[in-house]
Amino acid sequence: MKTKIIIIAAAFISSAWTTPSTESLRLPDNTTENVKAKQNQSFGFFRTHRQGRGITATWGMISTSGITDFIVQRTYSLDPYSAEEFEWEDACLPISCNSSRSFKFFDGNFQRSAFISYRVLAMNGQTLVEISDISTEQIIHH
């Protein structure tokens, strides 16, 4: 528990001085575009938690205007805020945006690594609209 608190505090402190790179994001068709995305304007919240043998990502939207799909991405980088784009991988196929304000994704197909960080890309077709905050989970081996 203390380790998780320390990791969260370190991520929070590093995010105060470092902002995630949104210069070159991998889009669903595996092409790379230079984009500037608004950081967390429409996301009300984004969190992850362990659930059984997987991790559940849950996010809520203040507004879904202009959003057609969501893509959940994960990285095993120790510092997700400085992770290069190739270190992020799609954890799922695009999830359709509907009239709901909250969305959920269960990831049971990940490497058994010490830490896994997640983020959500809000898309309008092939265009990136926005990126959620990053949430990190610690995987403990028994």
C-alpha positions as CSV (number, residue, x, y, z in Angstrom):
1,M,0.0,0.0,0.0
2,K,2.8,2.4,0.9
3,T,4.5,1.7,-2.5
4,K,1.3,2.5,-4.4
5,I,1.0,5.8,-2.5
6,I,4.6,6.7,-3.2
7,I,4.2,5.9,-6.9
8,I,1.0,8.0,-7.1
9,A,2.7,10.9,-5.3
10,A,5.8,10.6,-7.6
11,A,3.5,10.6,-10.7
12,F,1.6,13.6,-9.4
13,I,4.8,15.5,-8.6
14,S,6.3,14.7,-12.0
15,S,3.1,15.7,-13.8
16,A,3.4,19.2,-12.2
17,W,6.6,19.7,-14.2
18,T,6.1,17.5,-17.2
19,T,3.1,17.3,-19.5
20,P,2.4,14.2,-21.6
21,S,3.6,14.4,-25.1
22,T,0.7,14.7,-27.6
23,E,2.9,15.6,-30.6
24,S,2.8,12.2,-32.3
25,L,0.0,9.8,-31.4
26,R,-0.7,6.4,-32.9
27,L,-4.2,6.3,-34.4
28,P,-6.4,3.2,-34.9
29,D,-5.1,2.5,-38.4
30,N,-1.5,2.5,-37.1
31,T,-0.6,5.8,-38.9
32,T,1.1,8.6,-37.1
33,E,-0.2,12.2,-37.3
34,N,1.1,15.3,-35.6
35,V,-1.7,16.5,-33.4
36,K,-2.2,19.0,-30.6
37,A,-4.9,17.6,-28.3
38,K,-6.7,19.5,-25.6
39,Q,-5.7,17.8,-22.4
40,N,-8.6,16.6,-20.3
41,Q,-11.3,19.2,-21.1
42,S,-14.2,16.7,-21.6
43,F,-13.2,13.9,-19.2
44,G,-14.9,14.2,-15.8
45,F,-12.8,11.4,-14.4
46,F,-10.6,8.5,-15.3
47,R,-9.6,5.7,-12.9
48,T,-8.5,2.2,-13.0
49,H,-8.6,-0.6,-10.4
50,R,-7.8,-4.3,-10.0
51,Q,-10.8,-6.6,-10.5
52,G,-10.2,-10.3,-10.3
53,R,-7.5,-11.3,-12.8
54,G,-7.7,-8.0,-14.7
55,I,-7.9,-4.3,-14.6
56,T,-11.0,-2.2,-15.1
57,A,-10.8,1.3,-16.6
58,T,-13.8,3.6,-15.9
59,W,-14.2,7.1,-17.2
60,G,-16.9,9.7,-17.2
61,M,-17.4,12.5,-19.7
62,I,-18.6,16.1,-19.1
63,S,-19.4,16.3,-22.8
64,T,-19.4,13.7,-25.6
65,S,-19.9,16.3,-28.3
66,G,-17.8,15.6,-31.3
67,I,-16.6,12.2,-30.0
68,T,-17.4,9.0,-31.9
69,D,-15.1,6.4,-30.3
70,F,-12.7,5.8,-27.4
71,I,-9.5,3.9,-27.5
72,V,-7.9,2.6,-24.3
73,Q,-4.1,2.4,-24.4
74,R,-1.6,1.0,-21.9
75,T,2.1,1.2,-21.3
76,Y,4.6,-0.7,-19.1
77,S,6.9,2.3,-18.9
78,L,8.0,3.3,-15.4
79,D,7.3,6.9,-16.3
80,P,4.1,7.1,-18.4
81,Y,4.3,10.9,-18.6
82,S,7.6,10.7,-20.6
83,A,6.8,7.5,-22.4
84,E,7.5,7.6,-26.1
85,E,4.5,7.0,-28.4
86,F,5.7,3.6,-29.5
87,E,5.6,2.5,-25.8
88,W,1.8,3.0,-25.7
89,E,-0.3,0.1,-27.2
90,D,-4.0,-0.2,-27.9
91,A,-5.6,-2.3,-25.2
92,C,-8.8,-2.7,-27.2
93,L,-10.7,-2.1,-30.4
94,P,-12.4,1.3,-30.6
95,I,-15.3,1.6,-28.1
96,S,-18.3,3.4,-29.5
97,C,-19.4,6.6,-27.8
98,N,-23.1,6.7,-27.0
99,S,-25.5,8.9,-25.1
100,S,-24.1,7.5,-21.8
101,R,-21.8,9.8,-19.7
102,S,-19.8,6.9,-18.2
103,F,-17.8,4.1,-19.9
104,K,-16.0,1.0,-18.8
105,F,-13.3,-1.4,-20.2
106,F,-12.0,-4.6,-18.6
107,D,-8.4,-5.5,-19.5
108,G,-7.6,-9.2,-18.8
109,N,-5.0,-9.5,-21.5
110,F,-1.9,-7.7,-20.2
111,Q,1.7,-8.6,-19.4
112,R,2.4,-9.5,-15.8
113,S,4.5,-6.4,-15.2
114,A,5.1,-4.4,-12.0
115,F,3.2,-1.4,-13.2
116,I,0.7,-0.7,-16.0
117,S,-0.5,2.7,-16.9
118,Y,-3.6,3.5,-18.9
119,R,-5.0,6.4,-20.8
120,V,-8.1,6.9,-23.0
121,L,-8.1,8.6,-26.4
122,A,-11.3,10.3,-27.4
123,M,-11.7,10.1,-31.2
124,N,-13.8,11.6,-33.9
125,G,-13.2,9.1,-36.7
126,Q,-9.5,9.1,-37.3
127,T,-9.0,12.5,-35.6
128,L,-7.8,12.7,-32.0
129,V,-10.1,15.0,-30.0
130,E,-8.7,14.6,-26.5
131,I,-6.6,12.5,-24.1
132,S,-7.6,11.5,-20.6
133,D,-5.3,11.7,-17.5
134,I,-3.1,8.7,-16.9
135,S,-3.9,6.1,-14.2
136,T,-1.4,3.5,-13.0
137,E,-1.9,0.1,-11.4
138,Q,0.6,-2.0,-9.6
139,I,0.6,-5.7,-10.3
140,I,1.7,-7.8,-7.4
141,H,2.8,-11.4,-8.0
142,H,1.9,-13.9,-5.4
